[in-house]
Amino acid sequence: MTKISNKKIIGKYLDSDASEAEVEQLMKWLKKKSNQVIYKDFIQTKLLIDNKYKSFAYQEASIAFLEEIKLMKRNKIKKRCSHWLKYAAIFIALLGFGYFFMNQNRALPIIENDSVIAKDAITLELENGDVKIINSNGEEKVVSKTGEVIAEHKGDILNYGKENSSKKLVYNTLTIPNGKKFQVVLSDGTTVHLNVGSSFKYPEHFIDTGNRQVYLLEGEAYFEVAKDARHPFVVNSNAINVRVLGTEFNLSSYPEDEAINTVLIEGAVCIYGKKEIYNKAASLELKPGYKASWDKDKKDIIVEEVDTKIYTAWKDGELIFKNTQFKNIIKKLERHFNVSIINNNTKLNEQYFDAKFDIETIEQVLNAFNKSIKIQYTIENNQIIIN
């Protein structure tokens, strides 16, 4: 498809004037992510300048599209439309981008499980499997299919407000891609800062029995836990549980890391195995200013006093490395800048560095290393190759 025919076909579909063959051609073209960007830019412009679509209704458009498919099936044109049908869910999802541009202050739309979701999107999965895209710009209310307001979103914060009288635990899962950070305020008032590449599972509302149980499925989070002596706050992170009453601590559990690290800022936490029942005498109690590292392979834990700023600086947009091997620095740079780094210089991997970055771009970071170790690198799109 040429650039001109793309716009013509998109325009014809929005005007209900596209043929079956043109729609199929458009769907194939939209399978490429770069083309989806072009599509979104075009539809945004059209929606803003075309009065006919200033009251664009996403739900009605989706229903109409599905009705067209049903009609084609009733008319027994299965052979001709079979390829088109498999693109239906994708098209409805992409059509929803237009809805997004025109409805920045309305409820976040539900995205079906088989829809296309960009890799760099922040997503919220509800208990029933529905997935919502969180747009970090603007203000929205997150609603369920029944129309109930679950939480309110403003900028990079998702707030679940106050407790309710519900007696059933309903879990949500928030997933943060590489290159982005986010915050969630739980219903008990606990604030959780989520670092890049993190996935966090938690209740919409805590019930008035037992622990306040949440799950850091992967990634890194800084917890500011609201005090509640009757309901301990327990974070499960794969191999370990971290139990607190009210405190601040950082927990890092990326899949590729050798250890799960818990760094206590203030208060007290107890660490014990994920399959164990909490027993204070048998648990490891951590003091402020200390780090507990659970080795995934050896299945043991090491405690040491640390400079906590090194482990929490990410919350303020900083990257601090102290006596860190370059291979581990690469991992953090990949997540922080949402890039892929291939290092062909194996000797460099084992070298240790001290460094601090905040507002620098990835190229400026690489240039800083280049000044001290004379590395050669190339950047193409999101991939960096070091030789």
FIDREN-291470 format. One record per residue: x, y, z of N, C-alpha, C in turn; residue in three letters. Coordinates in steps of 0.02 Angstrom, whole numbers, padded with zeros to 5 digits, always signed. Layout:
! residues N
XYZXYZXYZALA/...
END
This chain:
! residues 387
+00042-00060+00000+00000+00000+00000+00044+00063+00000MET/+00027+00110-00039+00064+00173-00039+00035+00218+00015THR/+00072+00271+00030+00050+00317+00082-00017+00348+00065LYS/-00028+00364+00000-00091+00396-00021-00149+00348-00014ILE/-00140+00285-00036-00195+00237-00033-00213+00220+00038SER/-00164+00221+00084-00178+00210+00154-00231+00258+00179ASN/-00217+00322+00169-00262+00373+00194-00330+00370+00160LYS/-00329+00355+00096-00392+00350+00059-00436+00295+00087LYS/-00405+00237+00100-00444+00180+00125-00469+00192+00197ILE/-00426+00222+00239-00448+00238+00307-00507+00286+00305ILE/-00499+00338+00263-00553+00387+00256-00617+00356+00229GLY/-00610+00310+00180-00669+00278+00151-00704+00234+00203LYS/-00663+00200+00246-00696+00158+00296-00734+00201+00346TYR/-00703+00256+00369-00737+00299+00417-00801+00330+00387LEU/-00802+00335+00321-00861+00360+00287-00908+00304+00264ASP/-00893+00242+00289-00934+00183+00272-00935+00170+00197SER/-00879+00183+00165-00877+00178+00092-00823+00131+00066ASP/-00791+00093+00112-00736+00049+00092-00764-00019+00071ALA/-00733-00048+00020-00754-00114-00003-00723-00167+00042SER/-00748-00229+00035-00722-00285+00074-00647-00294+00061GLU/-00627-00289-00001-00557-00298-00020-00513-00244+00010ALA/-00539-00182+00012-00501-00126+00040-00492-00134+00115GLU/-00545-00158+00149-00541-00168+00221-00490-00222+00237VAL/-00490-00276+00197-00442-00330+00208-00371-00304+00197GLU/-00362-00263+00146-00297-00234+00132-00274-00190+00190GLN/-00320-00152+00217-00305-00108+00273-00285-00148+00335LEU/-00321-00203+00349-00307-00244+00407-00237-00276+00403MET/-00219-00298+00344-00152-00328+00335-00098-00275+00347LYS/-00111-00216+00321-00063-00161+00329-00055-00141+00402TRP/-00109-00145+00441-00108-00125+00511-00075-00175+00556LEU/-00056-00232+00531-00022-00282+00573+00048-00258+00593LYS/+00076-00212+00553+00142-00183+00569+00134-00126+00618LYS/+00175-00125+00671+00168-00074+00723+00182-00004+00696LYS/+00229+00001+00650+00245+00068+00622+00185+00096+00584SER/+00146+00051+00553+00087+00074+00517+00031+00094+00564ASN/+00029+00063+00624-00021+00081+00674-00010+00152+00698GLN/+00053+00174+00701+00069+00243+00721+00041+00291+00668VAL/+00053+00274+00604+00027+00316+00549-00049+00320+00553ILE/-00080+00261+00566-00153+00257+00570-00179+00303+00626TYR/-00147+00299+00686-00170+00339+00742-00164+00414+00728LYS/-00107+00433+00697-00096+00504+00681-00150+00529+00632ASP/-00165+00487+00582-00214+00506+00532-00284+00513+00562PHE/-00303+00462+00602-00371+00463+00629-00379+00520+00680ILE/-00325+00535+00717-00328+00591+00764-00343+00656+00727GLN/-00306+00667+00672-00316+00728+00632-00386+00731+00603THR/-00408+00675+00577-00475+00674+00545-00530+00687+00597LYS/-00522+00657+00656-00573+00666+00708-00577+00738+00732LEU/-00519+00772+00730-00518+00840+00754-00546+00890+00703LEU/-00539+00875+00639-00560+00924+00589-00627+00907+00555ILE/-00650+00845+00564-00710+00823+00530-00769+00826+00579ASP/-00814+00873+00569-00871+00882+00615-00912+00818+00622ASN/-00914+00779+00569-00954+00718+00569-00932+00672+00625LYS/-00867+00674+00644-00841+00627+00692-00824+00659+00759TYR/-00846+00720+00771-00833+00750+00836-00872+00716+00891LYS/-00925+00681+00874-00963+00643+00924-00954+00569+00911SER/-00894+00550+00888-00878+00481+00872-00894+00434+00931PHE/-00930+00381+00919-00950+00334+00971-00915+00267+00959ALA/-00868+00251+01001-00829+00190+00992-00872+00128+00997TYR/-00914+00124+01048-00955+00064+01058-01002+00053+00998GLN/-01034+00107+00975-01080+00100+00919-01043+00078+00855GLU/-00982+00106+00845-00943+00088+00786-00924+00014+00788ALA/-00905-00010+00848-00887-00080+00855-00946-00125+00841SER/-01003-00108+00869-01064-00148+00859-01083-00150+00785ILE/-01079-00091+00752-01096-00088+00681-01050-00131+00640ALA/-00986-00131+00658-00937-00171+00621-00953-00246+00628PHE/-00969-00267+00690-00987-00337+00701-01051-00356+00665LEU/-01098-00309+00662-01161-00323+00626-01147-00334+00552GLU/-01099-00296+00524-01081-00306+00454-01055-00377+00443GLU/-01014-00400+00492-00987-00468+00486-01042-00520+00488ILE/-01089-00511+00535-01145-00559+00541-01185-00561+00476LYS/-01196-00502+00447-01233-00498+00385-01198-00536+00330LEU/-01132-00528+00325-01093-00564+00275-01099-00639+00284MET/-01099-00661+00348-01104-00733+00361-01173-00759+00341LYS/-01225-00719+00356-01293-00740+00338-01301-00745+00263ARG/-01264-00701+00227-01268-00703+00154-01222-00755+00123ASN/-01190-00795+00169-01148-00851+00147-01090-00829+00102LYS/-01056-00775+00121-00997-00755+00083-00936-00774+00123ILE/-00940-00833+00155-00887-00853+00202-00819-00855+00169LYS/-00816-00880+00109-00752-00888+00076-00718-00820+00065LYS/-00759-00773+00044-00731-00707+00029-00713-00668+00091ARG/-00750-00680+00146-00738-00638+00205-00698-00672+00260CYS/-00678-00735+00251-00644-00771+00304-00581-00735+00327SER/-00542-00708+00279-00481-00672+00298-00498-00607+00334HIS/-00553-00577+00314-00573-00514+00345-00594-00525+00418TRP/-00630-00581+00431-00656-00594+00497-00601-00598+00550LEU/-00544-00627+00532-00492-00636+00582-00460-00569+00601LYS/-00473-00517+00561-00447-00451+00577-00497-00408+00617TYR/-00556-00436+00629-00609-00396+00660-00589-00367+00728ALA/-00563-00411+00772-00544-00388+00839-00490-00336+00836ALA/-00441-00346+00791-00386-00298+00784-00413-00231+00762ILE/-00459-00232+00713-00485-00169+00687-00524-00130+00741PHE/-00565-00167+00780-00604-00134+00832-00558-00101+00883ILE/-00503-00136+00900-00455-00107+00948-00424-00044+00920ALA/-00404-00046+00856-00373+00012+00825-00422+00069+00816LEU/-00485+00051+00802-00536+00102+00797-00543+00139+00864LEU/-00530+00101+00918-00534+00130+00985-00484+00185+00997GLY/-00429+00188+00958-00381+00242+00967-00416+00309+00952PHE/-00460+00309+00902-00497+00370+00887-00540+00391+00945GLY/-00570+00341+00977-00610+00354+01037-00567+00386+01091TYR/-00505+00361+01099-00459+00388+01149-00446+00462+01138PHE/-00430+00481+01076-00412+00549+01061-00469+00598+01075PHE/-00530+00575+01066-00587+00620+01073-00618+00617+01143MET/-00595+00571+01186-00626+00561+01251-00574+00556+01306ASN/-00530+00605+01310-00475+00602+01358-00499+00605+01431GLN/-00559+00632+01444-00582+00638+01513-00638+00589+01530ASN/-00646+00539+01489-00698+00488+01503-00667+00425+01530ARG/-00709+00375+01542-00684+00312+01571-00637+00277+01523ALA/-00588+00242+01552-00540+00205+01511-00576+00147+01477LEU/-00567+00138+01411-00603+00086+01374-00577+00016+01389PRO/-00621-00033+01383-00602-00103+01392-00571-00127+01327ILE/-00515-00163+01332-00482-00191+01274-00490-00267+01277ILE/-00517-00297+01225-00527-00369+01224-00460-00405+01224GLU/-00459-00467+01249-00397-00504+01257-00360-00517+01192ASN/-00397-00522+01135-00363-00537+01072-00348-00474+01032ASP/-00352-00416+01064-00337-00354+01030-00262-00340+01029SER/-00243-00293+00988-00172-00273+00985-00159-00221+01039VAL/-00111-00236+01084-00091-00189+01136-00017-00175+01127ILE/+00000-00113+01121+00070-00094+01110+00114-00116+01169ALA/+00176-00135+01154+00222-00159+01205+00238-00105+01256LYS/+00234-00042+01236+00252+00012+01282+00191+00041+01318ASP/+00136+00003+01320+00075+00026+01354+00074+00003+01426ALA/+00052+00047+01470+00038+00027+01539-00031-00005+01539ILE/-00037-00065+01567-00101-00100+01564-00126-00119+01634THR/-00191-00122+01640-00224-00142+01702-00271-00200+01686LEU/-00256-00259+01713-00298-00317+01702-00344-00327+01762GLU/-00409-00329+01748-00459-00338+01801-00468-00412+01817LEU/-00505-00426+01870-00516-00495+01893-00546-00539+01839GLU/-00591-00510+01798-00626-00550+01747-00586-00558+01682ASN/-00524-00533+01681-00482-00541+01622-00482-00482+01575GLY/-00528-00434+01585-00528-00374+01543-00463-00335+01554ASP/-00436-00307+01500-00375-00268+01504-00388-00197+01482VAL/-00367-00150+01524-00375-00079+01508-00307-00047+01497LYS/-00303-00003+01449-00241+00034+01437-00242+00098+01478ILE/-00188+00109+01516-00183+00169+01557-00142+00221+01519ILE/-00173+00275+01501-00139+00330+01466-00110+00377+01519ASN/-00044+00384+01521-00013+00424+01574-00025+00499+01567SER/-00059+00519+01514-00079+00590+01507-00154+00595+01518ASN/-00174+00644+01557-00245+00656+01567-00272+00626+01631GLY/-00338+00630+01639-00372+00606+01699-00431+00563+01677GLU/-00437+00504+01706-00492+00459+01690-00516+00422+01751GLU/-00576+00396+01746-00602+00351+01797-00599+00280+01768LYS/-00575+00234+01806-00573+00165+01784-00638+00132+01805VAL/-00675+00105+01757-00740+00075+01772-00741+00003+01749VAL/-00783-00037+01782-00793-00106+01762-00846-00108+01707SER/-00860-00168+01681-00912-00175+01629-00981-00156+01655LYS/-00990-00163+01721-01055-00146+01751-01062-00072+01765THR/-01008-00034+01751-01011+00038+01760-00988+00062+01829GLY/-00964+00016+01871-00941+00035+01938-00872+00067+01933GLU/-00863+00123+01968-00797+00156+01969-00751+00118+02016VAL/-00697+00091+01988-00649+00051+02027-00594+00095+02057ILE/-00570+00142+02016-00515+00186+02037-00515+00249+01994ALA/-00475+00298+02015-00468+00359+01976-00395+00367+01956GLU/-00385+00386+01894-00318+00393+01866-00304+00466+01850HIS/-00247+00490+01873-00226+00558+01857-00150+00557+01846LYS/-00130+00573+01784-00059+00572+01768-00029+00503+01777GLY/+00023+00499+01818+00056+00435+01829+00036+00402+01895ASP/-00025+00419+01920-00049+00390+01983-00118+00359+01973ILE/-00127+00299+01998-00192+00264+01998-00213+00257+02070LEU/-00270+00287+02088-00291+00291+02158-00355+00251+02169ASN/-00352+00202+02216-00410+00160+02230-00453+00187+02287TYR/-00434+00245+02315-00477+00277+02364-00484+00238+02428GLY/-00543+00243+02460-00553+00215+02526-00578+00143+02524LYS/-00575+00112+02582-00601+00044+02589-00676+00043+02578GLU/-00702-00016+02558-00775-00024+02556-00793-00085+02598ASN/-00856-00103+02598-00881-00156+02642-00880-00224+02608SER/-00848-00229+02550-00846-00292+02513-00812-00347+02554SER/-00840-00407+02551-00812-00464+02588-00776-00512+02541LYS/-00768-00493+02478-00735-00536+02430-00674-00500+02402LYS/-00618-00536+02399-00557-00508+02370-00560-00511+02294LEU/-00552-00454+02262-00550-00450+02190-00484-00418+02170VAL/-00443-00456+02133-00375-00433+02118-00370-00401+02049TYR/-00329-00348+02046-00309-00316+01983-00234-00326+01974ASN/-00211-00324+01911-00139-00330+01897-00118-00272+01853THR/-00071-00233+01878-00045-00174+01843+00023-00192+01813LEU/+00032-00182+01748+00095-00199+01715+00126-00137+01684THR/+00189-00124+01704+00225-00065+01681+00279-00086+01633ILE/+00281-00060+01572+00332-00080+01523+00399-00048+01538PRO/+00451-00071+01503+00516-00038+01508+00511+00034+01485ASN/+00549+00078+01517+00549+00148+01497+00498+00191+01533GLY/+00455+00160+01576+00403+00198+01611+00401+00180+01684LYS/+00378+00227+01725+00367+00215+01797+00296+00237+01814LYS/+00270+00211+01869+00200+00225+01886+00190+00217+01961PHE/+00135+00246+01986+00117+00239+02057+00046+00214+02063GLN/+00034+00174+02115-00034+00154+02131-00045+00164+02205VAL/-00101+00196+02222-00120+00206+02293-00174+00154+02307VAL/-00160+00108+02352-00206+00055+02368-00262+00080+02414LEU/-00313+00039+02422-00372+00061+02459-00359+00075+02533SER/-00304+00049+02560-00287+00062+02630-00244+00123+02639ASP/-00226+00156+02583-00184+00216+02586-00111+00202+02572GLY/-00092+00138+02563-00023+00121+02547-00006+00145+02476THR/+00052+00178+02469+00075+00201+02404+00130+00154+02379THR/+00122+00131+02317+00171+00086+02287+00199+00119+02224VAL/+00265+00132+02224+00299+00160+02166+00325+00101+02125HIS/+00305+00096+02062+00325+00040+02020+00378+00062+01970LEU/+00433+00026+01970+00488+00042+01924+00475+00012+01856ASN/+00518+00028+01808+00511+00003+01740+00509-00074+01738VAL/+00470-00101+01692+00468-00173+01682+00440-00212+01741GLY/+00390-00184+01775+00362-00215+01835+00290-00239+01824SER/+00271-00290+01862+00202-00315+01861+00181-00326+01933SER/+00124-00296+01953+00103-00294+02023+00029-00314+02028PHE/+00015-00364+02071-00053-00389+02081-00077-00371+02151LYS/-00138-00344+02157-00162-00318+02220-00239-00316+02220TYR/-00270-00314+02279-00344-00312+02282-00371-00242+02266PRO/-00429-00241+02234-00463-00176+02225-00478-00146+02293GLU/-00498-00188+02340-00509-00167+02410-00487-00224+02456HIS/-00455-00206+02511-00437-00256+02561-00498-00273+02603PHE/-00507-00336+02620-00562-00356+02663-00539-00354+02736ILE/-00587-00353+02782-00571-00341+02852-00553-00406+02889ASP/-00520-00451+02855-00497-00513+02888-00427-00531+02860THR/-00384-00555+02903-00318-00579+02882-00270-00524+02861GLY/-00220-00545+02822-00167-00500+02799-00189-00457+02740ASN/-00152-00403+02730-00160-00364+02668-00109-00393+02619ARG/-00130-00441+02580-00084-00479+02537-00081-00449+02466GLN/-00020-00436+02442-00009-00413+02374+00048-00453+02343VAL/+00057-00446+02277+00107-00487+02242+00148-00444+02194TYR/+00213-00443+02204+00258-00413+02154+00278-00471+02108LEU/+00243-00478+02052+00254-00535+02007+00323-00533+01976LEU/+00345-00473+01959+00413-00462+01936+00427-00387+01936GLU/+00492-00370+01936+00510-00299+01934+00531-00272+02000GLY/+00519-00207+02010+00543-00172+02070+00490-00123+02094GLU/+00483-00119+02160+00433-00074+02189+00458-00044+02254ALA/+00439+00018+02266+00453+00052+02329+00387+00058+02366TYR/+00383+00031+02427+00321+00030+02464+00322+00079+02522PHE/+00270+00122+02525+00257+00164+02583+00193+00137+02614GLU/+00201+00093+02663+00145+00053+02688+00107+00091+02743VAL/+00041+00095+02734-00002+00126+02785-00005+00081+02847ALA/-00001+00111+02905-00001+00071+02967-00070+00042+02982LYS/-00069-00021+03001-00130-00056+03021-00109-00117+03062ASP/-00106-00110+03127-00080-00163+03171-00121-00227+03166ALA/-00185-00221+03151-00228-00280+03148-00221-00319+03083ARG/-00195-00285+03031-00190-00317+02965-00120-00307+02936HIS/-00073-00353+02951-00005-00347+02923-00007-00345+02847PRO/+00040-00307+02819+00046-00299+02747+00099-00349+02724PHE/+00081-00394+02678+00127-00447+02656+00136-00443+02580VAL/+00199-00436+02559+00215-00436+02488+00247-00503+02470VAL/+00216-00538+02423+00246-00599+02398+00285-00583+02334ASN/+00347-00606+02332+00388-00595+02272+00421-00660+02252SER/+00381-00705+02223+00405-00770+02199+00430-00814+02256ASN/+00494-00808+02275+00522-00855+02324+00513-00833+02397ALA/+00498-00769+02408+00495-00744+02477+00432-00703+02490ILE/+00417-00697+02555+00366-00651+02579+00400-00598+02622ASN/+00377-00536+02615+00401-00481+02657+00341-00455+02697VAL/+00345-00460+02763+00288-00443+02806+00303-00379+02846ARG/+00257-00331+02844+00266-00268+02879+00200-00246+02910VAL/+00205-00197+02956+00145-00166+02984+00137-00096+02957LEU/+00190-00059+02953+00190+00008+02925+00262+00030+02918GLY/+00284+00039+02857+00356+00053+02847+00369+00074+02776THR/+00432+00087+02759+00453+00102+02691+00510+00056+02672GLU/+00503+00023+02615+00557-00022+02593+00554-00030+02517PHE/+00610-00054+02489+00616-00065+02417+00625-00140+02405ASN/+00588-00166+02357+00592-00237+02340+00605-00244+02266LEU/+00659-00280+02247+00676-00289+02177+00679-00363+02161SER/+00640-00383+02109+00636-00454+02090+00627-00461+02015SER/+00678-00441+01977+00676-00449+01905+00695-00521+01888TYR/+00663-00552+01838+00677-00622+01820+00749-00637+01805PRO/+00783-00589+01771+00853-00602+01750+00904-00591+01805GLU/+00884-00562+01862+00931-00549+01916+00944-00612+01957ASP/+01004-00617+01985+01023-00676+02023+00992-00679+02093GLU/+00971-00620+02118+00944-00618+02186+00882-00574+02190ALA/+00842-00586+02242+00785-00543+02259+00809-00499+02317ILE/+00809-00433+02306+00838-00387+02356+00784-00347+02392ASN/+00788-00348+02458+00744-00308+02500+00786-00258+02538THR/+00772-00194+02529+00810-00141+02563+00762-00102+02607VAL/+00776-00100+02672+00732-00067+02719+00754+00005+02732LEU/+00707+00051+02724+00721+00122+02734+00703+00142+02806ILE/+00643+00125+02827+00623+00139+02896+00571+00089+02919GLU/+00566+00081+02986+00519+00032+03013+00552-00035+03021GLY/+00514-00089+03011+00540-00157+03018+00503-00203+02971ALA/+00539-00252+02943+00508-00303+02901+00534-00371+02921VAL/+00494-00422+02910+00515-00491+02921+00511-00528+02854CYS/+00562-00567+02840+00566-00603+02777+00564-00678+02790ILE/+00522-00714+02753+00516-00786+02761+00496-00817+02694TYR/+00501-00883+02688+00487-00918+02626+00415-00912+02605GLY/+00403-00913+02539+00335-00902+02513+00287-00957+02533LYS/+00312-01017+02545+00269-01074+02563+00263-01083+02638LYS/+00299-01041+02676+00299-01046+02749+00244-01004+02780GLU/+00220-01026+02838+00174-00987+02878+00216-00941+02923ILE/+00196-00878+02927+00236-00830+02965+00247-00852+03037TYR/+00310-00850+03056+00330-00864+03125+00387-00816+03141ASN/+00376-00770+03186+00425-00718+03199+00493-00747+03218LYS/+00493-00800+03259+00555-00829+03282+00595-00860+03225ALA/+00559-00885+03173+00593-00919+03118+00604-00874+03058ALA/+00583-00811+03062+00589-00763+03006+00650-00719+03016SER/+00674-00691+02961+00730-00644+02964+00702-00574+02972LEU/+00722-00540+03026+00700-00471+03038+00754-00424+03013GLU/+00735-00379+02969+00782-00332+02939+00779-00264+02974LEU/+00837-00233+02983+00840-00167+03014+00848-00113+02961LYS/+00827-00052+02976+00835+00004+02928+00908+00013+02908PRO/+00919+00025+02842+00986+00035+02817+01020-00029+02796GLY/+00983-00085+02798+01011-00150+02779+00975-00179+02718TYR/+01012-00222+02683+00985-00256+02625+00988-00331+02636LYS/+00932-00365+02619+00930-00438+02621+00927-00464+02549ALA/+00976-00505+02529+00978-00532+02461+00965-00607+02463SER/+00909-00627+02431+00892-00698+02427+00920-00725+02361TRP/+00970-00770+02366+01001-00799+02307+00954-00852+02277ASP/+00934-00842+02215+00885-00886+02183+00912-00957+02174LYS/+00976-00964+02160+01005-01030+02148+01024-01066+02213ASP/+01059-01031+02257+01083-01061+02319+01027-01068+02371LYS/+00973-01031+02362+00917-01032+02409+00937-01010+02479LYS/+00982-00961+02483+01001-00935+02548+00999-00859+02546ASP/+01007-00828+02604+00999-00756+02609+01060-00724+02642ILE/+01081-00667+02615+01138-00629+02642+01113-00560+02662ILE/+01133-00538+02722+01113-00472+02747+01175-00428+02753VAL/+01169-00366+02728+01225-00319+02733+01200-00247+02739GLU/+01240-00206+02771+01223-00135+02777+01241-00101+02711GLU/+01196-00057+02688+01206-00025+02622+01188+00048+02624VAL/+01208+00083+02572+01185+00152+02560+01117+00145+02524ASP/+01064+00157+02560+00996+00144+02532+00981+00187+02471THR/+01014+00245+02466+01001+00291+02410+01015+00257+02343LYS/+01065+00213+02342+01083+00178+02280+01025+00136+02255ILE/+00986+00108+02302+00933+00062+02283+00865+00096+02275TYR/+00860+00158+02296+00795+00192+02292+00796+00253+02246THR/+00854+00270+02218+00861+00331+02177+00817+00328+02115ALA/+00802+00268+02091+00760+00261+02031+00693+00296+02039TRP/+00669+00298+02102+00604+00328+02116+00604+00402+02097LYS/+00662+00434+02101+00669+00505+02085+00700+00515+02016ASP/+00700+00463+01975+00725+00469+01907+00800+00463+01899GLY/+00834+00438+01951+00907+00433+01949+00930+00361+01942GLU/+00987+00352+01911+01020+00287+01908+01087+00293+01942LEU/+01098+00255+01996+01161+00259+02033+01193+00190+02033ILE/+01256+00186+02011+01293+00123+02010+01355+00131+02054PHE/+01364+00085+02100+01423+00087+02143+01456+00018+02142LYS/+01517+00016+02116+01554-00047+02111+01511-00101+02077ASN/+01481-00082+02020+01435-00126+01984+01466-00151+01919THR/+01459-00216+01906+01485-00244+01844+01446-00217+01784GLN/+01482-00208+01730+01451-00179+01670+01393-00221+01644PHE/+01397-00288+01650+01342-00331+01627+01278-00317+01666LYS/+01284-00296+01729+01225-00279+01769+01201-00208+01755ASN/+01248-00165+01738+01229-00097+01718+01188-00100+01654ILE/+01208-00143+01608+01172-00150+01544+01099-00167+01555ILE/+01086-00213+01602+01017-00234+01616+00974-00175+01637LYS/+01003-00133+01681+00965-00075+01705+00955-00023+01651LYS/+01006-00014+01609+00999+00034+01554+00946+00012+01504LEU/+00943-00053+01490+00893-00079+01444+00823-00065+01470GLU/+00812-00077+01534+00745-00066+01563+00729+00008+01568ARG/+00778+00048+01590+00767+00119+01601+00751+00156+01537HIS/+00788+00140+01483+00780+00175+01420+00738+00137+01368PHE/+00715+00077+01387+00676+00036+01341+00713+00023+01276ASN/+00775-00003+01283+00817-00019+01226+00844-00090+01233VAL/+00871-00116+01179+00904-00180+01180+00979-00168+01169SER/+01020-00196+01214+01093-00185+01210+01128-00252+01199ILE/+01165-00256+01145+01206-00316+01131+01279-00296+01142ILE/+01311-00329+01190+01380-00312+01205+01426-00368+01179ASN/+01463-00353+01127+01510-00401+01099+01579-00399+01132ASN/+01587-00352+01178+01650-00345+01215+01644-00383+01281ASN/+01658-00447+01281+01647-00489+01340+01690-00469+01399THR/+01751-00443+01387+01794-00422+01442+01763-00363+01479LYS/+01729-00321+01442+01697-00262+01472+01643-00282+01522LEU/+01610-00337+01509+01556-00360+01552+01577-00369+01624ASN/+01639-00390+01635+01662-00406+01702+01692-00346+01739GLU/+01700-00290+01705+01729-00231+01738+01678-00196+01783GLN/+01704-00164+01836+01661-00131+01886+01664-00055+01877TYR/+01607-00022+01890+01603+00050+01880+01564+00084+01936PHE/+01579+00147+01946+01539+00193+01987+01512+00246+01940ASP/+01447+00258+01942+01418+00309+01897+01351+00332+01924ALA/+01332+00392+01901+01267+00420+01920+01238+00458+01861LYS/+01174+00443+01845+01140+00477+01789+01070+00497+01811PHE/+01045+00551+01781+00975+00570+01795+00938+00590+01731ASP/+00956+00647+01702+00919+00671+01643+00952+00652+01577ILE/+01008+00616+01580+01045+00600+01519+01005+00553+01473GLU/+01017+00560+01408+00990+00513+01360+01035+00451+01358THR/+01013+00398+01326+01054+00338+01322+01119+00352+01285ILE/+01117+00395+01235+01178+00411+01198+01227+00449+01243GLU/+01202+00493+01284+01245+00530+01330+01276+00484+01383GLN/+01237+00434+01404+01263+00384+01451+01320+00344+01420VAL/+01310+00322+01358+01361+00283+01324+01424+00326+01312LEU/+01414+00389+01296+01471+00434+01286+01511+00443+01350ASN/+01475+00443+01408+01509+00450+01472+01554+00389+01484ALA/+01530+00330+01468+01572+00270+01475+01629+00271+01424PHE/+01614+00298+01366+01665+00301+01312+01726+00343+01333ASN/+01714+00393+01374+01768+00437+01396+01818+00400+01441LYS/+01794+00350+01477+01838+00316+01524+01864+00249+01498SER/+01826+00216+01454+01848+00150+01430+01851+00144+01354ILE/+01837+00198+01319+01843+00199+01246+01805+00142+01211LYS/+01740+00140+01224+01699+00089+01191+01675+00114+01123ILE/+01661+00067+01079+01632+00083+01014+01562+00054+01012GLN/+01515+00095+00987+01446+00071+00986+01409+00101+00927TYR/+01356+00067+00907+01310+00093+00856+01239+00090+00883THR/+01198+00139+00863+01128+00141+00884+01084+00140+00822ILE/+01039+00092+00819+00991+00088+00765+00923+00073+00793GLU/+00877+00121+00787+00812+00118+00818+00820+00106+00894ASN/+00795+00051+00920+00799+00038+00992+00854-00013+01008ASN/+00897-00027+00961+00950-00077+00973+01019-00044+00974GLN/+01059-00061+01025+01126-00035+01032+01175-00094+01030ILE/+01226-00088+00989+01277-00140+00983+01344-00111+01005ILE/+01374-00142+01057+01439-00121+01083+01492-00170+01059ILE/+01546-00143+01030+01600-00186+01005+01665-00174+01043ASN/
END
